[in-house]
Every structure is written in structure tokens, then in C-alpha cells.
Amino acid sequence: MFEYSSPQEHRLPATAGSAAVYGWVEVLAESDPAGQVTPALAEDAELIDRIRALEKLKAAASAAQARAAVAFDASQRRKQAAAGVPREDLGRGVASQIALARRESANRGGRLLGFAKALVSEMPCTLQALTSGTISEWRATLLVRETACLTLEDRQRVDEEVAGDLRVLEGLGDRQIIARARSAAYRLDPQSAVRRAAKAASERFVSCRPAPDTMTYLTGLFPVAQGVGVYAALSREADRLRAAGDVRGRGQIMADTLVERITGEADASRMKVEVQLVMSDRTLLAGDSEPAIVPGYGPVPAQWARDLVRGTSLAGKSSRTRRERETAGTEEKQAERWIKRLYAEPATGQLIAMDSRSRLFPKSLARFVAARDQTCRMPWCGAPIRHTDHIRPHKRGGPTSAANGQGLCEACNQAKEAPGWKTRVADEPGSHTVLRSHTVLGSHTVETTTPTGHTYRSTAPPLPGSGGEHQPTGTLEVGITDLVWAA
């Protein structure tokens, strides 16, 4: 789904350093074709030596990446300053370019750049240990993390104390490195623990991510008193209900209680929500096995989606009484369900765009773009869509249409506003046709070019009905409101 081309393809010269590194990549890739061990490496001792050598190479490469990231950041800031970029905006888009190069999300790219700056500029002993392969990138990250709240002087003293002796450092595991770094930090600056706790409390959050078998992980990061208090309250309620004869497992009761107290519903299995399923008409109406998509979650089994539409796919029914199930079944029949057509060309399965002259994307069009793109369109990001962005900027005449729209997370949308970023629709000629007031899209591909000339392509993922053994016939969005939804 993602493509990349280097500046060489844009007639830009490659550095000798990069060429040498790519040469090593080719050597390693060709050393064991098809994953077979060559006779020269047949001895166990030699295999272990090679594993250790490769581990040291990975660490040295991580150190080289950090130095390159810091140099790139400095260069980009100088160029942006020369171009008249306001001081507070200097560095915008740098972390995103690093993330693209490392096939990571923009958020991860920001953390990697911060790690690189601290490592190269403030922790010379840790950098040397990583360069020599004494420690891994992860253990270097631990040292950077544990000294983040210290002053530069104290940070360098901890760096020398913990990472100054490579022979000792090499024998330390993760927990030992954390313990030594914290002990030194607390001794040098007792107030750092207070600042660290205040900073950590400001970073509290709740996230939701997919889990196997149509489940989700709801994760929260809280101050210790709040987290322990929440868990204790759920535990007490589970113990109380179990003692009263509740047949659900302790974990089930705690999960249901959490949902009930957050949503205000009296029963977690009867929570009213709105769900938009994206599924092919054959899946909905003809019993096809192609998975459907739940926006914000991902693919779900076809039969599960059909059961959800019928109001019979409700986890947790087995833990309710027969009377409760009958009552819920009555309410489920009253749930409102609607279908919106997303594919107008049944012979090709091409999406129909709704055109608009407005500056901002209307809700219906933004929803269409979100259904098509599913997650942030920037390669390797995968974050939830927060902004519907004009590929060709509106100020340059870009229309507010599905063809000129893409779903992005907030970080990626802000990064592409930095000087030197360019985006365009890169679909093949003839992949768009116009039907009356609608534009029919083929495979929607966006080409993003960074200030260094590197180009990345992102193609919208295939929707239900756009592939498989049969000719695509159509894709539908099935809306379900007032649904009795299981916890």
C-alpha cells in the first residue's frame, strides 16, 4: 500500500556513506539465500559469533542514525530560518521526515528525534556505549528516559557514572540500568523525582486499540493513587457481586462495571452507541464471506457483521438471565438501522465522491473520506483520522472533493504544512470518470514529497467489495443507532 522512491530517482546525488551502508544491506541479504545456513556457518560457535556481531552492528547503526538525525534537524532548522520561518515554527516537519525514513509514525518519529538529540548532545558515554555495541538502542533509550528531568550538568554526571565503564555497563540488564540511573538521579537532584512525577501526571491519557476476535484494549495511564483507586473499586464490586451469586467471572464483572460507571448505563450489555459498518452488498445480502470494516477498529468477520446488523451479535449474553435476554431482544428489534450506498458503479466497485465548493469538508464528505482511508494516509502512521485535508491546498485552487481529500492525523497534517512539502493525487490517467454531479475514483493514490526530495506513495486500502474471486458489486455503509451493544 505504501511506495517510496529515493532522491536518486529524482536525479539527486546519493552520499558515499549511504551507498556503503546499502552495500552492507545487500551483503547481509544475499549471505543466506532463502534463509538457508551456508556450510561456512554450520558450526554452532560461528553462528553465535555471527549473532553477536550482528547485534553490535545493530547498535552501531542506531548510534549512526541518532547522529544523522541530529545533523538533519540542525540543517533543516538553518534552512527554515533562512527562508523566513518564524522562530516558534522552526523544526516543523523534521520529525515526520525522520519517521518516514524509518518507516514509523509521526509520533514515534518525534520521540526518536528527542532521543537522538539527548544522546548526541548531552550523553557522550551512552553514545559511545551504543556506538561500540556495548548496549542496545533500547537500553540507551532507558538511560535517556531516566535522566530526562535532570539539568544538563547532572545528566552528564549520571551518564558518566552509569555508562562510563563499558565493562560494567555491558553486564547490566534493563532493570539494573534503570535502578542505577534512578539512584544516581535521586542522589544528585532529589527534586527531580518531584518534577518527574508532575511531568508524568501531565501525560495521563486513555487510548483504544484493536484486539483479536472483535475485542478492544481500553488502556489508561493514570497517577498511581487514581489508578490503584479505580482498580480497587472495581475489585470490591466484583467481590461483592460474586458473593451475591453473580455467575460472571471476576474479570467480566470488573469490565462490565467499568463500562457502566463511565457511560452511566445501568447494564453494560445495553449501552446505546452508533456504529457504521462498511461492507459489500454481497456480504450483507448474499452471505458472502468477505470481512466488513468497523471504522476505528478494522476488519471484522462477515457473519459477525451480519449478526450485528440483525441485532444478534452481542457478546455477554451468556452471562445474563433468560428474562434479560428476552427484554434486550425486544429493544434490539426497535433499533434504527440505515444503509448508505458508497459504490455507484456496481461493475467496477469504484467509489463515488460528493463534490462541494465549501472551504471545509462537509460532514458527509469527511465521513466518506474517512471510510475510504480508514486511518491516517501518511505512510507507516496508522493513527486515527483527525483532519480531512486538501491534497492540493485550497489556497492554490484545490477543490473540496473526495478526489482532493485525504484523512490525516493531527501531527501529519501539521508536518506537511512546513516549507518544502508537496502532495498530489497520483492516480493513473483515466482512473477518474465523471458521472453527472459525481466523480468516480479509481485506486486513490497520494504522492508526498518531502523537502529533501524523497517521495512516498500511499494508496487507499481496498474496501469490502473491491477484490476477491468475484467481480465487485458494491459497498454499503450500514448505520446502526440505539444499538444494544455489548461491553
N, C-alpha and C positions, 0 to 999 in steps of 0.2 A: 504494500500500500504506500510505502514511502520510497522515494528515489533521491539520489544525491549525485551531484557532479562537482568535481574539484575545479579550482581556477584554471588548471591546465586545459580543460575543455573550453575555457573562455580566453585562451591564449595568454594566460598569466604564468610567469615563470614559477617553478617549484624550487624550494630551497634544497641545498645539498643535504642538510640534516634530515629533512623529511624523506628524501629519496633513500638515504641509508636505512632509516627506520623501516620504510616499506620493503626494502630488501630483506631485512631480518624477518618480517612478517611472511614473505614468500618462502624463505628458507624453512621456517617452522611449519608452514602449511604443507610443504612438499616433503618434509623429512619422513613422515609416516603416512603414505597414501592410504586412503580408505581406513585409517585408524589401525593399520597393522603394525606390529612391532618389528622393526628390522633386525636382522641377525646380530648387527653390531651392538644392539641394545638389549640382547637377550638375557644378559646377566642381571640378576636382581640388584646387585650392588650398583651397577651402572644406571639402572632405572631410577633408583633412589637418588643417586647423584644428579641425574638429569632433572628430577622433580624439584630438588633443592635449588639447582641453578636457575630453573625457570621461575621459581618463587622469588629469588633475588632479582631476576630480570624484571618481574612484575613490579617489585618495589622501586627499583631504579627508574622504571618507566613512569611510575606515579610521581616520583620526585621531579622528573623532567617535565611532566605535564603541569605540575604546580608552577615551576619556574616559567614555562611558556605562557601559562595563564596570567601570571603577574605582569610579564613583559607585554602581553597583548592588551591587558587592561590599561597599562600606562600609556601605550602607544595610542589606543583609541581615545583616551581622555585628552591627550595632547591635540589630536586631530579634531575632536569635537570642540575644544576650546578655541582652536584656530578658526573654526567655522562659525564661531559666534554663539555656540550653545550656552545657555545660562549655566552658571556655576552649579546650581542645585540639580541640574539635569545631566551633568557630566557622568559618563559611565552607563547611561541608559542603553540597553540592548547588548551590552558586553556579556553579561552572564548568559543571556539567551543564545548568543553565538557560540559560547563555550559549551552550553548544553547540547546544541545541535551537533557540534563536532564530536561530543562524547556520547551521542545517542541517548540523551537524558532529557527530562522535563525541565522547563524554565526554572521551576522552584528548586530542583536539585542542582541546576547549574549555578544558581545564586549561592547555595551552600558550598559547592565545590570551589567557587571563586573566593569566598570568605576564608575557607580553609587554606587555600593556596597563599593568600596574602599574609595570613598569620604565620604560616610555616616558613615562607621565604624571608619575610621581613623581620620577624620577631623571635623565631625559634631555630637558631642555626644548628644546635646539637641534634634536635629531632630531624631536621632536614638532612643532616649528614648521615644519621642512622638510616633514614629511608633511602637515601641515595646509594648507600653501601649494601642495602638489602638486609640490614640487621633487623628491622621491624617492617611490618606490613603497612599499607596505606591506612587500614582500619585502626591499627594501634597508634599511628601518628595522629589520626583524627581524634582518638581518645585524649591524647596529650593536649592537643589544641583545644578541645572542648573543655577539659577540666581546668584550664588556665584562662578561660575567656574573660572572667571578671577581674583579673588582676591588672595592675598597672604594667607598663612595658618593662620597667626595671624588675619588678617581682616576677613577671612571666619569664624573663630571661634567666633569672636565678633558679626558678623551678626547672626550666628547660635544662640548665647545666647540671642541676642536682640529680634529676631523674634520667636524662638521656646523655649525660656527659661521658659516662663509662659504657662503651658499647658492649664489652664482655658481660657486664652485669645486666644491661638492658636486654640483651638477646635471650636471657633465660627467664624473663618475666612474662607472665600471661596477661590477659586483658584485665582481670580483677586486680592483679598486683600492680599494674601500671596505674590504674585508676586510684587505688589506695595510696600509692606513693605520691602521686600528683596532688591529690586532695590534702594529704597530711602536710606536704610542704606548703601548699597554698594557704591552709588554715594557720600554719605557724607564722608565715611571713605576713599575712594580712588577715587577721581574724574577721574583719568587717566584710571580707569578700564573700563569706558564706551568706551574710545578710543580703548583700546586693544580688548574689546569685539566686537566692530564694525569691526576691522581689521580681527579678527578671523572669524566672521560671513561671511565677504566678501570672505574669502578664501574657504568657504564651499558652494559656489554657485554651482548649478547643474541643469540639465534638466533630467526629467525621463518620462517614458511612461509606462502606466499600463492599463490593460483591463477595459472597461466599459460595461454596459449592451447593448444588441441589436447591436452587431458588431461595437461598437464605442470604442474609447480610450481616456484616460485622458493624455494630454501632459502637464506636470507641470514643471515650472521653479522657482527656488529660486534665486533672484537677489538682489543686493544692491537697497535700496529704490529709489534712483534717476533713476536708469536704469529701474526698474520695473514700476514706475509711468510713465516714459517717453514712454515706449513701449505701455502701456495701453492707454495713451493719444493720441499717434499717430494712434492707431487702432480706437479709438473712433472718432477722427476727420475724418478719411477716411470713417467710417460708416455713419457719419452725412452728409458728402459731397455726397456720392452715394445715400443715401436715399432722399436727397433734389433734386437730379438729376432724380429721378423716379425709382430707383432700387427697385424691388419688394421683394427682400430678407429681412428677419428680420435683426435687428441691430446686434444681436449676430452672425447670419450666415455670415454677411459681415465681421465682425471682425475676425472670424475664418478663412474664406477664404483668407482674406488679410494677416493674419499671415503666412499661408502656402505659399502664392505667394511670399512674401518678403523673406522668409527663403530659399525656393527652387529656386527662380529665375524664376519660371514659370509665364507666363502671365495670366494663368487661373488655379485656384486651382483644378478645376474638371478635368483637363487634365494633371495631374502630372504623369510622367513616373517612374515606380518603378518595382522591380522584386518581385514576390510573389511565395512562394512554399506552395501549399496546400497538406495536407496529407489526403487522403480519400480512402475509399474502392472502388473497381471497381463497386460494385453494386450501390453505391451512385452516382458515375459518369455516369454509363451507363444504369442502370436499374431502376432509380428513387427511390432508397431506401432512407429511412428517417434517417439513422444513420449520426450523425454530422461529419463534417470534422474538421481538425485542421489546424490553421494557426500558424506556428512556431513564438514564441514570443508574441502571443496573447492568443491562446487557442481554445476551440471548437467554431464552427460556424454552423449555420443551414445548412442542406443538400441542400435545394433549393437555399439558398444564395450562397453556394459554386458553384453549377452548373451554376447559373446566372453569377458568376464571371468568370468562365471558358468561358462561351459564350460571355462575354463582355457586359452583360445587368444589372449587379448588381452594379449600380453606384449611390450612394447617391448624392443628389443635382441636379439631372436632372430637377426636377420640377422648379428650380429657373432659368433655362436657357431658352433662346428663342428656337423656333422650329428649326430655321436655325442652331443654335449652336448644338442642339441635333443631327440633321442630319449629321453635319460635324464630331461630335465626334463619331457617329455611324460608319462612313466610316473609321475613323482611328482605331476604335476598331476592325474592321474586319481584319485589317492588323497586329494586334498584334501577336507576335510569341508565340506559346504555345507548350509545350513538355510534355511527360509523361515518368517517370522513374519507373520501377517496383521495389517495395520493398519486396513483398512477392513472393517467388518462389514456395511454396508448397500450392496450392490452397485448398487442402483437410484439412490442419491443420491451415493455416494462420500464419505459423512460419516465422520470419524474416530471411533473408539471409545476412550473414556477408561477407564483402570483406576482404580477408586476405592480409597482407602486411608484408614485412620484414624490412621496414624502421623504424628508431628511432622515428620520428614524424609521427603523423597520417596524411595521405594524405587528401586533402580537401574533396574528395568524401567520404572517410570513416568517417571523422569527421562529415560531414554533415549527414551521415547515423546514427551515434550515437546520434547526436542532435535531429534528427527526432524521434528516438526511445525514448529517455529520456525526451524530451520536456523542462524540467527545471533541475536545479541542483539536482543531485541524493542524496545528503545528506539529511536525514530525516528532515522534517519541515523547509527546507530552501526555496525552490521555487524561488531562484534568477535566472536570465538568465544565460545560459551556456556560460562561457568564455574560459574554458580549456577542452580539451579532454584528460583524464587522464588514465594511465595504472593502472588497478586494482592490478595486480601483477607487481611490478616495473620492468622496462626494465632491470635495472642493475642486477636483480635476475632471468633473463631469461624470463620475461613476454613478450608474443608476442604482436605485434601491430595488433590487430584484434578487431572486434566488440565484441566478447565474452569477451575480456580482457579490454575493454574500457568502460568508463563512462563519462558522461558530468558533470562537476562541475563548480561552480562559483570560482572566484579567491581566496576568503577568505577560502572556504572549502578545496580547493586543497592545499593551503599553510599550513592549520592546520594539515592535515593528514601527512605532512612531519615531524612533530615533533616526537621525540623519543617515542616509545611505541604504536604508532598507527598501526593497521593491517587491511588490507582489503583483501577480497577474493570473488570469484564468488561462490554463494551458491545455485545454481540451483540444482534441484533433479537429481540424476544419471539417465542417459538415456534421459535427455531432450535435448541433443545435438546430432545431427547426421551430418555426413559429406556427401555432395553430390559433387563429383568431386573436384573442387577447392574452394568450398564454404562451410561454416559452417552454419547450420540452428540452430537458437536459439529457446529455449522454452521461458518461462517467465524468463526474465533476472533479477536475484536477486543478490544484492551485500550485503555482510555482513561486517560491520565495527565494529572493536573492539577498544575501547579507552584504554589509559594506565591504567585505574582503573579496567579494565576487563568487563565493561559494553558493551553489544553487541546490535547493531541496524541493522535492515534489511531494505533494500529499494528495492522494485520491480518496474521495469519499468512500467509505466502506460499503460493500454491497448490502442492499436491503432485502428483506424477505420477498421472494418472487422474482429476483433478478438473476438467479442462477439455478443450477441443478440439472436433472435429467430432462425435464420438460421445458417447453417454451414458457417464459414468464407471462403471466396473465394479468397481474395487477396487485398492488399493495394497498392495504387499508390501515387507517388508524382507528382503533376501537377505543372509544372513551367510555369509562365506567365511573359513574359518580354515585355517591351514597352507598358505596360498596361495603359489605361486612367483610373486613379484611383481617386476616389472622396475624397475630404477633409473630 
